Structure formats: C-alpha cells, structure tokens
Amino acid sequence: METTTKRQALIKVINEQLELAYDDTLQEILSLLKIRKQEDEADERDFEEGLKDIVENGTLTWSEHQQKTA
C-alpha cells in the first residue's frame, strides 16, 4: 500500500512538471520512454532465448566455460 501511495505522489509531481515543460522537452521524454521500452523488450527476448538455449544445450560450469574459452 505504501508503495502505491509513493508511486501516486511521484506521478502527480511528474504530471505537474510535464504541464510546465516545453514541447521539445516533452518529445525528448517520449523518445527516452520509447528507448527504455525497446531495451526492456530486447532484454526479455534475450532472457527467453537464454532459457531456450539452456533447455536445448544444457549448462556449463564456470570451469568448463574457462576451459572452452582459454
């Protein structure tokens, strides 16, 4: 509950500042949010691919990894 209240307060402050921001600043913020979303989606894809690789190929111990890459 406390987290929700803090989040709501933060959103309120952000909205107040957004109302005062210039249009170009708003465009920059939107671009940053889009970049963040794309990065999150790429991270999720990479994670899923990693899990799939583990299922298909198993895993290596750190020692095995060092031997293969040395």
Z-matrix of the N, CA and C atoms (Angstrom, degrees):
N
C 1 1.453
C 2 1.525 1 110.67
N 3 1.343 2 116.49 1 -42.32
C 4 1.454 3 120.07 2 -179.08
C 5 1.526 4 111.00 3 -62.95
N 6 1.339 5 116.59 4 -38.46
C 7 1.457 6 120.79 5 179.10
C 8 1.522 7 110.56 6 -62.40
N 9 1.333 8 117.47 7 -42.21
C 10 1.462 9 121.72 8 179.25
C 11 1.525 10 110.24 9 -62.28
N 12 1.311 11 117.66 10 -41.95
C 13 1.458 12 121.94 11 179.77
C 14 1.524 13 110.37 12 -64.35
N 15 1.346 14 117.17 13 -43.65
C 16 1.462 15 120.74 14 178.52
C 17 1.520 16 110.32 15 -63.94
N 18 1.325 17 115.96 16 -40.78
C 19 1.464 18 120.33 17 179.69
C 20 1.528 19 110.45 18 -63.47
N 21 1.326 20 116.61 19 -44.54
C 22 1.460 21 120.55 20 179.54
C 23 1.524 22 111.04 21 -62.28
N 24 1.324 23 116.99 22 -39.91
C 25 1.462 24 120.83 23 178.53
C 26 1.522 25 110.26 24 -65.57
N 27 1.320 26 116.74 25 -41.33
C 28 1.458 27 120.93 26 178.95
C 29 1.525 28 111.27 27 -64.37
N 30 1.320 29 116.63 28 -43.79
C 31 1.465 30 120.81 29 178.00
C 32 1.523 31 110.70 30 -61.66
N 33 1.314 32 116.74 31 -39.27
C 34 1.470 33 120.41 32 179.32
C 35 1.525 34 110.57 33 -62.60
N 36 1.332 35 117.25 34 -45.47
C 37 1.464 36 121.21 35 179.82
C 38 1.523 37 110.54 36 -64.74
N 39 1.330 38 116.75 37 -41.46
C 40 1.470 39 120.68 38 178.70
C 41 1.528 40 109.82 39 -62.36
N 42 1.309 41 117.05 40 -45.91
C 43 1.469 42 120.28 41 179.06
C 44 1.524 43 111.98 42 -59.63
N 45 1.320 44 116.90 43 -39.78
C 46 1.463 45 120.33 44 178.20
C 47 1.525 46 110.25 45 -61.85
N 48 1.326 47 116.33 46 -42.24
C 49 1.465 48 120.30 47 179.62
C 50 1.526 49 111.69 48 -70.39
N 51 1.321 50 117.20 49 -36.13
C 52 1.458 51 120.38 50 178.20
C 53 1.525 52 111.48 51 -62.87
N 54 1.316 53 116.72 52 -35.83
C 55 1.457 54 120.96 53 178.65
C 56 1.528 55 111.32 54 -62.82
N 57 1.323 56 117.01 55 -27.05
C 58 1.464 57 121.63 56 -177.76
C 59 1.534 58 112.99 57 -93.53
N 60 1.326 59 116.88 58 -11.34
C 61 1.463 60 121.22 59 -173.03
C 62 1.526 61 112.04 60 -76.29
N 63 1.339 62 114.47 61 151.69
C 64 1.467 63 121.05 62 174.40
C 65 1.526 64 109.67 63 -72.74
N 66 1.329 65 115.42 64 158.03
C 67 1.466 66 120.64 65 -178.73
C 68 1.522 67 112.75 66 -58.47
N 69 1.343 68 117.10 67 -40.69
C 70 1.456 69 119.28 68 -179.06
C 71 1.533 70 111.26 69 -66.34
N 72 1.323 71 116.38 70 -32.82
C 73 1.463 72 120.63 71 175.90
C 74 1.522 73 110.31 72 -66.51
N 75 1.317 74 116.26 73 -41.24
C 76 1.464 75 120.33 74 178.09
C 77 1.525 76 110.65 75 -62.84
N 78 1.339 77 117.26 76 -39.24
C 79 1.466 78 121.11 77 177.31
C 80 1.525 79 110.75 78 -63.39
N 81 1.330 80 116.85 79 -41.37
C 82 1.467 81 120.80 80 178.51
C 83 1.526 82 110.95 81 -63.17
N 84 1.314 83 115.96 82 -42.73
C 85 1.467 84 120.45 83 179.13
C 86 1.520 85 110.13 84 -62.05
N 87 1.323 86 116.45 85 -44.96
C 88 1.462 87 120.56 86 178.74
C 89 1.524 88 110.96 87 -60.99
N 90 1.314 89 117.21 88 -42.36
C 91 1.463 90 120.98 89 178.31
C 92 1.522 91 111.26 90 -62.07
N 93 1.325 92 116.54 91 -42.56
C 94 1.465 93 120.08 92 178.70
C 95 1.528 94 111.68 93 -63.81
N 96 1.319 95 116.41 94 -40.18
C 97 1.462 96 119.89 95 178.55
C 98 1.524 97 111.04 96 -65.05
N 99 1.330 98 116.73 97 -39.07
C 100 1.466 99 120.60 98 178.39
C 101 1.522 100 110.77 99 -65.71
N 102 1.339 101 116.42 100 -41.71
C 103 1.466 102 120.51 101 177.78
C 104 1.513 103 109.82 102 -61.13
N 105 1.313 104 116.60 103 -45.05
C 106 1.473 105 121.19 104 -179.52
C 107 1.525 106 110.26 105 -60.41
N 108 1.337 107 116.90 106 -42.43
C 109 1.459 108 120.94 107 179.79
C 110 1.528 109 110.40 108 -63.72
N 111 1.340 110 117.29 109 -42.77
C 112 1.459 111 121.10 110 179.20
C 113 1.530 112 110.77 111 -63.93
N 114 1.332 113 116.66 112 -40.15
C 115 1.461 114 120.16 113 178.29
C 116 1.526 115 111.09 114 -64.95
N 117 1.323 116 116.56 115 -41.25
C 118 1.464 117 120.82 116 178.39
C 119 1.525 118 110.40 117 -62.79
N 120 1.332 119 116.65 118 -42.97
C 121 1.464 120 120.72 119 179.54
C 122 1.524 121 110.57 120 -64.43
N 123 1.337 122 117.30 121 -40.11
C 124 1.471 123 120.85 122 178.06
C 125 1.527 124 110.23 123 -65.14
N 126 1.332 125 117.26 124 -40.88
C 127 1.464 126 120.67 125 177.73
C 128 1.530 127 111.04 126 -61.37
N 129 1.320 128 116.34 127 -42.24
C 130 1.461 129 120.45 128 178.84
C 131 1.525 130 111.08 129 -63.55
N 132 1.351 131 117.39 130 -42.52
C 133 1.470 132 121.09 131 177.64
C 134 1.522 133 110.88 132 -62.34
N 135 1.339 134 116.42 133 -44.94
C 136 1.459 135 120.66 134 179.57
C 137 1.524 136 111.07 135 -61.47
N 138 1.322 137 116.34 136 -40.78
C 139 1.463 138 120.47 137 178.87
C 140 1.523 139 110.78 138 -63.04
N 141 1.321 140 116.63 139 -46.85
C 142 1.465 141 120.78 140 179.41
C 143 1.528 142 111.26 141 -62.19
N 144 1.344 143 116.81 142 -40.65
C 145 1.458 144 120.30 143 177.67
C 146 1.522 145 110.75 144 -64.47
N 147 1.324 146 116.67 145 -38.13
C 148 1.464 147 120.89 146 176.71
C 149 1.511 148 111.95 147 -62.64
N 150 1.322 149 116.85 148 -43.15
C 151 1.470 150 120.08 149 177.41
C 152 1.522 151 111.09 150 -63.60
N 153 1.328 152 116.27 151 -41.40
C 154 1.456 153 120.64 152 178.90
C 155 1.528 154 110.20 153 -62.64
N 156 1.329 155 116.76 154 -41.54
C 157 1.459 156 121.20 155 178.98
C 158 1.524 157 111.13 156 -63.15
N 159 1.325 158 116.73 157 -39.89
C 160 1.468 159 120.45 158 178.41
C 161 1.517 160 110.34 159 -62.93
N 162 1.323 161 116.97 160 -42.67
C 163 1.465 162 121.03 161 179.38
C 164 1.528 163 110.09 162 -63.17
N 165 1.327 164 116.38 163 -43.18
C 166 1.462 165 120.45 164 -176.20
C 167 1.524 166 113.00 165 -77.19
N 168 1.325 167 117.61 166 -37.84
C 169 1.466 168 120.83 167 -171.09
C 170 1.521 169 115.04 168 -116.76
N 171 1.311 170 117.49 169 -3.99
C 172 1.463 171 119.62 170 -176.93
C 173 1.518 172 110.73 171 76.37
N 174 1.317 173 115.49 172 -166.93
C 175 1.457 174 120.38 173 -178.89
C 176 1.521 175 109.97 174 -127.05
N 177 1.324 176 115.78 175 167.14
C 178 1.453 177 122.70 176 177.02
C 179 1.524 178 109.03 177 -118.17
N 180 1.332 179 115.67 178 149.06
C 181 1.457 180 118.29 179 170.02
C 182 1.515 181 107.70 180 -77.18
N 183 1.315 182 116.54 181 165.97
C 184 1.463 183 120.06 182 179.78
C 185 1.533 184 109.84 183 -61.30
N 186 1.314 185 117.22 184 -39.53
C 187 1.473 186 121.17 185 178.99
C 188 1.514 187 110.88 186 -61.84
N 189 1.318 188 117.66 187 -44.15
C 190 1.467 189 121.46 188 177.76
C 191 1.522 190 111.03 189 -61.34
N 192 1.313 191 116.23 190 -42.29
C 193 1.456 192 121.03 191 178.74
C 194 1.530 193 111.06 192 -61.30
N 195 1.327 194 116.22 193 -44.26
C 196 1.468 195 120.97 194 -179.94
C 197 1.535 196 110.53 195 -63.26
N 198 1.321 197 116.56 196 -40.54
C 199 1.459 198 119.70 197 -179.97
C 200 1.514 199 111.34 198 -65.61
N 201 1.329 200 117.06 199 -40.61
C 202 1.458 201 120.57 200 -178.74
C 203 1.522 202 112.58 201 -70.43
N 204 1.324 203 117.48 202 -31.34
C 205 1.459 204 120.69 203 -176.57
C 206 1.514 205 113.20 204 -95.06
N 207 1.317 206 118.29 205 -6.08
C 208 1.482 207 121.44 206 -178.69
C 209 1.504 208 111.26 207 -79.00
